[in-house]
C-alpha cells in the first residue's frame, strides 16, 4: 500500500476507504477523459455539455478521494498500479461515438449504483444522494446521443454500433463487487442490461453479443492492472503537479 493511500488520520484502510478510492478513481479518470474534449467537440454545445459532465465527475471524485486521503496526492502522486478505477473509464475518447458509448455504459451503471446507495447510511450514501441527479443527466445525455447517432446516417449508425461492440468487453467489471460498497450487484447488473438494452434497441442498433469481459480484463482495473492508454493519460494528467512539487498559486 502506498503512503498516499493511507486513510485520513492514518491507520489501516478499511472497507469504506477502499470503496471511496475505487469510486473516486472511476469519477476522476472519466472526468479527465471527458475534459480532453474541451475545444474539440463536434459542436459548441457539446463542448460545453461534456465539460460540464467532466466537472460534475471531478466534484464527485474530490469528495470521494478526500474520504480516502489527501485528494491532490491521490490524484497526482500515485503510480499507475495504485489506481483502482475500472478499465472502461480509461479507454481513449476515440471518435464521438466511442465517447458516447463509454458514457452510456458508465452513466447507466453509476445512476443505478448511486440510486441504491442513496437509500443507505454513511458518507457514501450522502454523496450518492447528492450526485444521483447529476448521474441522471449524464445518462440522459448519452442516451439521446445514442438514439441520434443510431437512427441517423448510415455512417453515424455504423460508428455507433462499432463503438458499442468495441467497449462491450469492459462492462463486466462494472458489476464486480467492491469491498465497502453496500450494493446488490446482481440487481445492478440486471437493471443495467435492461436499461442499456432498451436504449440500444430504440436506437435501431444491436445489443453486442459475447462475454462482457475478456479473460485478461475481468476485474483487473480494480486490482491496479490497466490498459496501455491509461499510462499515457496519467502522465499527462500528473505532469504539471510533478514538474513543480510543492508549488502553490
Phi and psi restraints in degrees (value plus and minus 20) as a CYANA .aco file:
   2 UNK   PHI     -91.4   -51.4
   2 UNK   PSI     132.4   172.4
   3 UNK   PHI     -81.0   -41.0
   3 UNK   PSI     -46.2    -6.2
   4 UNK   PHI     -96.5   -56.5
   4 UNK   PSI     -31.4     8.6
   5 UNK   PHI    -117.1   -77.1
   5 UNK   PSI     -11.4    28.6
   6 UNK   PHI     -89.1   -49.1
   6 UNK   PSI     116.7   156.7
   7 UNK   PHI     -83.4   -43.4
   7 UNK   PSI     135.8   175.8
   8 UNK   PHI     -74.0   -34.0
   8 UNK   PSI     110.7   150.7
   9 UNK   PHI      68.7   108.7
   9 UNK   PSI     -21.9    18.1
  10 UNK   PHI      62.3   102.3
  10 UNK   PSI    -186.8  -146.8
  11 UNK   PHI      72.1   112.1
  11 UNK   PSI    -196.7  -156.7
  12 UNK   PHI    -106.6   -66.6
  12 UNK   PSI     111.0   151.0
  13 UNK   PHI     -84.2   -44.2
  13 UNK   PSI     112.9   152.9
  14 UNK   PHI    -122.3   -82.3
  14 UNK   PSI    -196.0  -156.0
  15 UNK   PHI     -78.2   -38.2
  15 UNK   PSI     -60.7   -20.7
  16 UNK   PHI     -86.2   -46.2
  16 UNK   PSI     -55.8   -15.8
  17 UNK   PHI     -84.0   -44.0
  17 UNK   PSI     -65.8   -25.8
  18 UNK   PHI     -87.4   -47.4
  18 UNK   PSI     -54.4   -14.4
  19 UNK   PHI     -85.7   -45.7
  19 UNK   PSI     -64.8   -24.8
  20 UNK   PHI     -83.4   -43.4
  20 UNK   PSI     -56.4   -16.4
  21 UNK   PHI     -86.8   -46.8
  21 UNK   PSI     -65.5   -25.5
  22 UNK   PHI     -84.6   -44.6
  22 UNK   PSI     -70.4   -30.4
  23 UNK   PHI     -88.4   -48.4
  23 UNK   PSI     -55.5   -15.5
  24 UNK   PHI     -86.0   -46.0
  24 UNK   PSI     -59.3   -19.3
  25 UNK   PHI     -86.7   -46.7
  25 UNK   PSI     -58.5   -18.5
  26 UNK   PHI     -74.8   -34.8
  26 UNK   PSI     -70.9   -30.9
  27 UNK   PHI     -86.7   -46.7
  27 UNK   PSI     -61.5   -21.5
  28 UNK   PHI     -83.5   -43.5
  28 UNK   PSI     -67.9   -27.9
  29 UNK   PHI     -87.8   -47.8
  29 UNK   PSI     -61.6   -21.6
  30 UNK   PHI     -87.8   -47.8
  30 UNK   PSI     -55.2   -15.2
  31 UNK   PHI     -80.1   -40.1
  31 UNK   PSI     -62.7   -22.7
  32 UNK   PHI     -81.9   -41.9
  32 UNK   PSI     -65.1   -25.1
  33 UNK   PHI     -81.7   -41.7
  33 UNK   PSI     -67.3   -27.3
  34 UNK   PHI     -86.1   -46.1
  34 UNK   PSI     -54.1   -14.1
  35 UNK   PHI     -83.0   -43.0
  35 UNK   PSI     -43.2    -3.2
  36 UNK   PHI     -86.6   -46.6
  36 UNK   PSI     -36.0     4.0
  37 UNK   PHI    -100.6   -60.6
  37 UNK   PSI     -33.5     6.5
  38 UNK   PHI     -75.3   -35.3
  38 UNK   PSI     101.3   141.3
  39 UNK   PHI      63.3   103.3
  39 UNK   PSI     -20.2    19.8
  40 UNK   PHI    -148.6  -108.6
  40 UNK   PSI     -21.1    18.9
  41 UNK   PHI     -85.5   -45.5
  41 UNK   PSI     137.5   177.5
  42 UNK   PHI     -85.1   -45.1
  42 UNK   PSI     -47.9    -7.9
  43 UNK   PHI    -159.6  -119.6
  43 UNK   PSI     137.9   177.9
  44 UNK   PHI     -79.3   -39.3
  44 UNK   PSI     -59.7   -19.7
  45 UNK   PHI     -78.9   -38.9
  45 UNK   PSI     -58.2   -18.2
  46 UNK   PHI     -94.5   -54.5
  46 UNK   PSI     -49.5    -9.5
  47 UNK   PHI     -77.6   -37.6
  47 UNK   PSI     -65.6   -25.6
  48 UNK   PHI     -90.6   -50.6
  48 UNK   PSI     -65.1   -25.1
  49 UNK   PHI     -82.1   -42.1
  49 UNK   PSI     -67.8   -27.8
  50 UNK   PHI     -87.3   -47.3
  50 UNK   PSI     -55.3   -15.3
  51 UNK   PHI     -85.8   -45.8
  51 UNK   PSI     -58.9   -18.9
  52 UNK   PHI     -86.5   -46.5
  52 UNK   PSI     -60.3   -20.3
  53 UNK   PHI     -84.1   -44.1
  53 UNK   PSI     -60.7   -20.7
  54 UNK   PHI     -80.8   -40.8
  54 UNK   PSI     -60.6   -20.6
  55 UNK   PHI     -87.5   -47.5
  55 UNK   PSI     -58.5   -18.5
  56 UNK   PHI     -78.1   -38.1
  56 UNK   PSI     -68.2   -28.2
  57 UNK   PHI     -85.8   -45.8
  57 UNK   PSI     -56.6   -16.6
  58 UNK   PHI     -84.5   -44.5
  58 UNK   PSI     -58.8   -18.8
  59 UNK   PHI     -82.7   -42.7
  59 UNK   PSI     -61.8   -21.8
  60 UNK   PHI     -82.6   -42.6
  60 UNK   PSI     -63.6   -23.6
  61 UNK   PHI     -81.5   -41.5
  61 UNK   PSI     -62.4   -22.4
  62 UNK   PHI     -81.6   -41.6
  62 UNK   PSI     -64.0   -24.0
  63 UNK   PHI     -83.8   -43.8
  63 UNK   PSI     -66.2   -26.2
  64 UNK   PHI     -87.2   -47.2
  64 UNK   PSI     -66.5   -26.5
  65 UNK   PHI     -86.8   -46.8
  65 UNK   PSI     -48.8    -8.8
  66 UNK   PHI     -88.2   -48.2
  66 UNK   PSI     -42.4    -2.4
  67 UNK   PHI     -95.8   -55.8
  67 UNK   PSI     -41.4    -1.4
  68 UNK   PHI    -119.2   -79.2
  68 UNK   PSI     -36.7     3.3
  69 UNK   PHI     142.7   182.7
  69 UNK   PSI    -171.0  -131.0
  70 UNK   PHI    -101.0   -61.0
  70 UNK   PSI      98.4   138.4
  71 UNK   PHI     -80.6   -40.6
  71 UNK   PSI     -59.3   -19.3
  72 UNK   PHI     -88.2   -48.2
  72 UNK   PSI     -64.2   -24.2
  73 UNK   PHI     -85.0   -45.0
  73 UNK   PSI     -59.6   -19.6
  74 UNK   PHI     -85.7   -45.7
  74 UNK   PSI     -56.3   -16.3
  75 UNK   PHI     -96.6   -56.6
  75 UNK   PSI     -61.0   -21.0
  76 UNK   PHI    -128.6   -88.6
  76 UNK   PSI     -33.0     7.0
  77 UNK   PHI    -138.1   -98.1
  77 UNK   PSI     -24.8    15.2
  78 UNK   PHI     -99.1   -59.1
  78 UNK   PSI     134.5   174.5
  79 UNK   PHI    -107.8   -67.8
  79 UNK   PSI     146.9   186.9
  80 UNK   PHI     -73.0   -33.0
  80 UNK   PSI     -65.2   -25.2
  81 UNK   PHI     -91.0   -51.0
  81 UNK   PSI     -28.5    11.5
  82 UNK   PHI    -113.2   -73.2
  82 UNK   PSI     -25.5    14.5
  83 UNK   PHI    -104.8   -64.8
  83 UNK   PSI     125.0   165.0
  84 UNK   PHI    -139.1   -99.1
  84 UNK   PSI       1.0    41.0
  85 UNK   PHI     -95.8   -55.8
  85 UNK   PSI     134.5   174.5
  86 UNK   PHI     -88.0   -48.0
  86 UNK   PSI     133.0   173.0
  87 UNK   PHI     -88.2   -48.2
  87 UNK   PSI     -44.2    -4.2
  88 UNK   PHI     -76.6   -36.6
  88 UNK   PSI     -65.8   -25.8
  89 UNK   PHI     -91.6   -51.6
  89 UNK   PSI     -37.2     2.8
  90 UNK   PHI    -111.7   -71.7
  90 UNK   PSI     -24.6    15.4
  91 UNK   PHI     -82.8   -42.8
  91 UNK   PSI     121.2   161.2
  92 UNK   PHI     -77.0   -37.0
  92 UNK   PSI     135.0   175.0
  93 UNK   PHI     -82.0   -42.0
  93 UNK   PSI     -54.1   -14.1
  94 UNK   PHI      40.6    80.6
  94 UNK   PSI    -162.5  -122.5
  95 UNK   PHI    -108.3   -68.3
  95 UNK   PSI    -197.6  -157.6
  96 UNK   PHI     -83.1   -43.1
  96 UNK   PSI     -54.2   -14.2
  97 UNK   PHI     -84.5   -44.5
  97 UNK   PSI     -58.8   -18.8
  98 UNK   PHI     -81.6   -41.6
  98 UNK   PSI     -63.4   -23.4
  99 UNK   PHI     -83.5   -43.5
  99 UNK   PSI     -61.4   -21.4
 100 UNK   PHI     -87.9   -47.9
 100 UNK   PSI     -61.2   -21.2
 101 UNK   PHI     -82.3   -42.3
 101 UNK   PSI     -65.7   -25.7
 102 UNK   PHI     -79.4   -39.4
 102 UNK   PSI     -62.2   -22.2
 103 UNK   PHI     -89.0   -49.0
 103 UNK   PSI     -58.4   -18.4
 104 UNK   PHI     -82.0   -42.0
 104 UNK   PSI     -70.3   -30.3
 105 UNK   PHI     -79.8   -39.8
 105 UNK   PSI     -66.1   -26.1
 106 UNK   PHI     -96.7   -56.7
 106 UNK   PSI     -62.1   -22.1
 107 UNK   PHI     -88.5   -48.5
 107 UNK   PSI     -53.9   -13.9
 108 UNK   PHI     -83.7   -43.7
 108 UNK   PSI     -65.1   -25.1
 109 UNK   PHI     -79.0   -39.0
 109 UNK   PSI     -67.3   -27.3
 110 UNK   PHI     -86.8   -46.8
 110 UNK   PSI     -59.7   -19.7
 111 UNK   PHI     -83.4   -43.4
 111 UNK   PSI     -63.4   -23.4
 112 UNK   PHI     -87.6   -47.6
 112 UNK   PSI     -60.9   -20.9
 113 UNK   PHI     -84.3   -44.3
 113 UNK   PSI     -69.1   -29.1
 114 UNK   PHI     -86.1   -46.1
 114 UNK   PSI     -50.8   -10.8
 115 UNK   PHI     -82.5   -42.5
 115 UNK   PSI     -59.5   -19.5
 116 UNK   PHI     -87.8   -47.8
 116 UNK   PSI     -68.5   -28.5
 117 UNK   PHI     -85.7   -45.7
 117 UNK   PSI     -51.1   -11.1
 118 UNK   PHI     -81.8   -41.8
 118 UNK   PSI     -42.1    -2.1
 119 UNK   PHI    -106.4   -66.4
 119 UNK   PSI     -19.4    20.6
 120 UNK   PHI    -119.8   -79.8
 120 UNK   PSI    -172.7  -132.7
 121 UNK   PHI    -149.4  -109.4
 121 UNK   PSI     143.9   183.9
 122 UNK   PHI      78.7   118.7
 122 UNK   PSI    -198.6  -158.6
 123 UNK   PHI     -88.1   -48.1
 123 UNK   PSI     -54.7   -14.7
 124 UNK   PHI     -84.8   -44.8
 124 UNK   PSI     -59.2   -19.2
 125 UNK   PHI     -84.6   -44.6
 125 UNK   PSI     -59.7   -19.7
 126 UNK   PHI     -83.9   -43.9
 126 UNK   PSI     -64.6   -24.6
 127 UNK   PHI     -82.1   -42.1
 127 UNK   PSI     -66.9   -26.9
 128 UNK   PHI     -80.8   -40.8
 128 UNK   PSI     -61.0   -21.0
 129 UNK   PHI     -81.7   -41.7
 129 UNK   PSI     -54.8   -14.8
 130 UNK   PHI     -99.5   -59.5
 130 UNK   PSI     -53.6   -13.6
 131 UNK   PHI    -111.2   -71.2
 131 UNK   PSI     -35.1     4.9
 132 UNK   PHI     -82.7   -42.7
 132 UNK   PSI     -51.3   -11.3
 133 UNK   PHI     -89.8   -49.8
 133 UNK   PSI     -56.0   -16.0
 134 UNK   PHI     -83.2   -43.2
 134 UNK   PSI     -65.2   -25.2
 135 UNK   PHI     -85.2   -45.2
 135 UNK   PSI     -51.2   -11.2
 136 UNK   PHI     -83.8   -43.8
 136 UNK   PSI     -60.7   -20.7
 137 UNK   PHI     -86.3   -46.3
 137 UNK   PSI     -62.2   -22.2
 138 UNK   PHI     -80.3   -40.3
 138 UNK   PSI     -63.1   -23.1
 139 UNK   PHI     -85.7   -45.7
 139 UNK   PSI     -62.2   -22.2
 140 UNK   PHI     -84.1   -44.1
 140 UNK   PSI     -60.1   -20.1
 141 UNK   PHI     -80.8   -40.8
 141 UNK   PSI     -68.0   -28.0
 142 UNK   PHI     -86.1   -46.1
 142 UNK   PSI     -58.4   -18.4
 143 UNK   PHI     -82.9   -42.9
 143 UNK   PSI     -66.1   -26.1
 144 UNK   PHI     -83.7   -43.7
 144 UNK   PSI     -57.7   -17.7
 145 UNK   PHI     -93.7   -53.7
 145 UNK   PSI     -53.0   -13.0
 146 UNK   PHI     -82.1   -42.1
 146 UNK   PSI     -63.9   -23.9
 147 UNK   PHI     -84.5   -44.5
 147 UNK   PSI     -62.3   -22.3
 148 UNK   PHI     -85.6   -45.6
 148 UNK   PSI     -62.9   -22.9
 149 UNK   PHI     -96.1   -56.1
 149 UNK   PSI     -59.4   -19.4
 150 UNK   PHI     -87.5   -47.5
 150 UNK   PSI     -54.7   -14.7
 151 UNK   PHI    -126.0   -86.0
 151 UNK   PSI       6.0    46.0
 152 UNK   PHI    -120.2   -80.2
 152 UNK   PSI    -145.2  -105.2
 153 UNK   PHI    -101.8   -61.8
 153 UNK   PSI     149.4   189.4
 154 UNK   PHI     -81.6   -41.6
 154 UNK   PSI     -56.5   -16.5
 155 UNK   PHI     -91.0   -51.0
 155 UNK   PSI     -63.9   -23.9
 156 UNK   PHI     -85.3   -45.3
 156 UNK   PSI     -55.8   -15.8
 157 UNK   PHI     -84.9   -44.9
 157 UNK   PSI     -64.8   -24.8
 158 UNK   PHI     -81.4   -41.4
 158 UNK   PSI     -64.9   -24.9
 159 UNK   PHI     -87.4   -47.4
 159 UNK   PSI     -59.0   -19.0
 160 UNK   PHI     -86.8   -46.8
 160 UNK   PSI     -61.2   -21.2
 161 UNK   PHI     -84.6   -44.6
 161 UNK   PSI     -62.0   -22.0
 162 UNK   PHI     -81.9   -41.9
 162 UNK   PSI     -59.7   -19.7
 163 UNK   PHI     -86.7   -46.7
 163 UNK   PSI     -64.4   -24.4
 164 UNK   PHI     -80.9   -40.9
 164 UNK   PSI     -63.9   -23.9
 165 UNK   PHI     -85.6   -45.6
 165 UNK   PSI     -62.3   -22.3
 166 UNK   PHI     -87.8   -47.8
 166 UNK   PSI     -52.1   -12.1
 167 UNK   PHI    -115.0   -75.0
 167 UNK   PSI     -26.7    13.3
 168 UNK   PHI     -77.1   -37.1
 168 UNK   PSI     -58.7   -18.7
 169 UNK   PHI     -85.3   -45.3
 169 UNK   PSI     -38.6     1.4
 170 UNK   PHI    -108.3   -68.3
 170 UNK   PSI     -26.0    14.0
 171 UNK   PHI     -98.6   -58.6
 171 UNK   PSI     -43.2    -3.2
 172 UNK   PHI     -80.0   -40.0
 172 UNK   PSI     -52.3   -12.3
 173 UNK   PHI     -86.3   -46.3
 173 UNK   PSI     -41.9    -1.9
 174 UNK   PHI     -81.2   -41.2
 174 UNK   PSI     -42.6    -2.6
 175 UNK   PHI    -130.7   -90.7
 175 UNK   PSI      -8.8    31.2
 176 UNK   PHI     -95.8   -55.8
 176 UNK   PSI     104.0   144.0
 177 UNK   PHI     -74.1   -34.1
 177 UNK   PSI     118.9   158.9
 178 UNK   PHI    -130.5   -90.5
 178 UNK   PSI     103.7   143.7
 179 UNK   PHI     -77.9   -37.9
 179 UNK   PSI     109.8   149.8
 180 UNK   PHI      73.9   113.9
 180 UNK   PSI     -28.3    11.7
 181 UNK   PHI    -121.8   -81.8
 181 UNK   PSI      86.2   126.2
 182 UNK   PHI    -100.1   -60.1
 182 UNK   PSI      50.0    90.0
 183 UNK   PHI    -133.5   -93.5
 183 UNK   PSI     135.6   175.6
 184 UNK   PHI    -110.2   -70.2
 184 UNK   PSI      75.1   115.1
 185 UNK   PHI     -89.5   -49.5
 185 UNK   PSI     -52.3   -12.3
 186 UNK   PHI     -87.9   -47.9
 186 UNK   PSI     -63.0   -23.0
 187 UNK   PHI     -85.8   -45.8
 187 UNK   PSI     -56.8   -16.8
 188 UNK   PHI     -82.4   -42.4
 188 UNK   PSI     -65.8   -25.8
 189 UNK   PHI     -84.3   -44.3
 189 UNK   PSI     -63.1   -23.1
 190 UNK   PHI     -83.9   -43.9
 190 UNK   PSI     -65.8   -25.8
 191 UNK   PHI     -83.5   -43.5
 191 UNK   PSI     -60.0   -20.0
 192 UNK   PHI     -81.1   -41.1
 192 UNK   PSI     -67.1   -27.1
 193 UNK   PHI     -83.6   -43.6
 193 UNK   PSI     -57.6   -17.6
 194 UNK   PHI     -84.8   -44.8
 194 UNK   PSI     -67.2   -27.2
 195 UNK   PHI     -88.0   -48.0
 195 UNK   PSI     -70.4   -30.4
 196 UNK   PHI     -83.0   -43.0
 196 UNK   PSI     -62.7   -22.7
 197 UNK   PHI     -81.2   -41.2
 197 UNK   PSI     -61.0   -21.0
 198 UNK   PHI     -84.9   -44.9
 198 UNK   PSI     -60.6   -20.6
 199 UNK   PHI     -85.0   -45.0
 199 UNK   PSI     -65.4   -25.4
 200 UNK   PHI     -82.8   -42.8
 200 UNK   PSI     -63.5   -23.5
 201 UNK   PHI     -87.2   -47.2
 201 UNK   PSI     -58.3   -18.3
 202 UNK   PHI     -84.6   -44.6
 202 UNK   PSI     -49.2    -9.2
 203 UNK   PHI    -101.0   -61.0
 203 UNK   PSI     -13.1    26.9
 204 UNK   PHI      40.0    80.0
 204 UNK   PSI      13.0    53.0
 205 UNK   PHI    -131.3   -91.3
 205 UNK   PSI     152.8   192.8
 206 UNK   PHI    -123.4   -83.4
 206 UNK   PSI     113.7   153.7
 207 UNK   PHI     -84.7   -44.7
 207 UNK   PSI     107.8   147.8
 208 UNK   PHI     -75.6   -35.6
 208 UNK   PSI     126.9   166.9
 209 UNK   PHI    -123.4   -83.4
 209 UNK   PSI     146.7   186.7
 210 UNK   PHI      76.1   116.1
 210 UNK   PSI     153.6   193.6
 211 UNK   PHI     -84.7   -44.7
 211 UNK   PSI     131.1   171.1
 212 UNK   PHI    -107.8   -67.8
 212 UNK   PSI     -14.3    25.7
 213 UNK   PHI    -178.9  -138.9
 213 UNK   PSI     120.9   160.9
 214 UNK   PHI    -104.8   -64.8
 214 UNK   PSI     146.1   186.1
 215 UNK   PHI     -79.2   -39.2
 215 UNK   PSI     -53.4   -13.4
 216 UNK   PHI    -106.4   -66.4
 216 UNK   PSI     -38.8     1.2
 217 UNK   PHI    -127.9   -87.9
 217 UNK   PSI     -28.2    11.8
 218 UNK   PHI     -83.9   -43.9
 218 UNK   PSI      87.6   127.6
 219 UNK   PHI      56.7    96.7
 219 UNK   PSI     -17.2    22.8
 220 UNK   PHI     -97.5   -57.5
 220 UNK   PSI     -44.0    -4.0
 221 UNK   PHI     -81.4   -41.4
 221 UNK   PSI     -60.4   -20.4
 222 UNK   PHI     -84.2   -44.2
 222 UNK   PSI     -42.1    -2.1
 223 UNK   PHI    -115.0   -75.0
 223 UNK   PSI     -18.5    21.5
 224 UNK   PHI      73.6   113.6
 224 UNK   PSI     -10.4    29.6
 225 UNK   PHI    -122.0   -82.0
 225 UNK   PSI      98.7   138.7
 226 UNK   PHI    -142.7  -102.7
 226 UNK   PSI     150.2   190.2
 227 UNK   PHI    -101.7   -61.7
 227 UNK   PSI     144.8   184.8
 228 UNK   PHI     -79.1   -39.1
 228 UNK   PSI     -56.8   -16.8
 229 UNK   PHI     -82.8   -42.8
 229 UNK   PSI     -48.3    -8.3
 230 UNK   PHI     -86.0   -46.0
 230 UNK   PSI     -59.8   -19.8
 231 UNK   PHI     -80.4   -40.4
 231 UNK   PSI     -61.2   -21.2
 232 UNK   PHI     -87.7   -47.7
 232 UNK   PSI     -60.9   -20.9
 233 UNK   PHI     -84.1   -44.1
 233 UNK   PSI     -62.0   -22.0
 234 UNK   PHI     -84.3   -44.3
 234 UNK   PSI     -61.0   -21.0
 235 UNK   PHI     -80.9   -40.9
 235 UNK   PSI     -60.6   -20.6
 236 UNK   PHI     -88.7   -48.7
 236 UNK   PSI     -61.7   -21.7
 237 UNK   PHI     -85.0   -45.0
 237 UNK   PSI     -56.0   -16.0
 238 UNK   PHI    -116.0   -76.0
 238 UNK   PSI     -25.0    15.0
 239 UNK   PHI     -77.2   -37.2
 239 UNK   PSI     -71.1   -31.1
 240 UNK   PHI     -82.6   -42.6
 240 UNK   PSI     -66.9   -26.9
 241 UNK   PHI     -82.8   -42.8
 241 UNK   PSI     -62.7   -22.7
 242 UNK   PHI     -93.2   -53.2
 242 UNK   PSI     -46.5    -6.5
 243 UNK   PHI     -95.1   -55.1
 243 UNK   PSI     -44.7    -4.7
 244 UNK   PHI    -151.9  -111.9
 244 UNK   PSI      46.1    86.1
 245 UNK   PHI     -79.0   -39.0
 245 UNK   PSI     113.4   153.4
 246 UNK   PHI      59.9    99.9
 246 UNK   PSI     -19.3    20.7
 247 UNK   PHI     -89.3   -49.3
 247 UNK   PSI     130.9   170.9
 248 UNK   PHI    -161.5  -121.5
 248 UNK   PSI     137.3   177.3
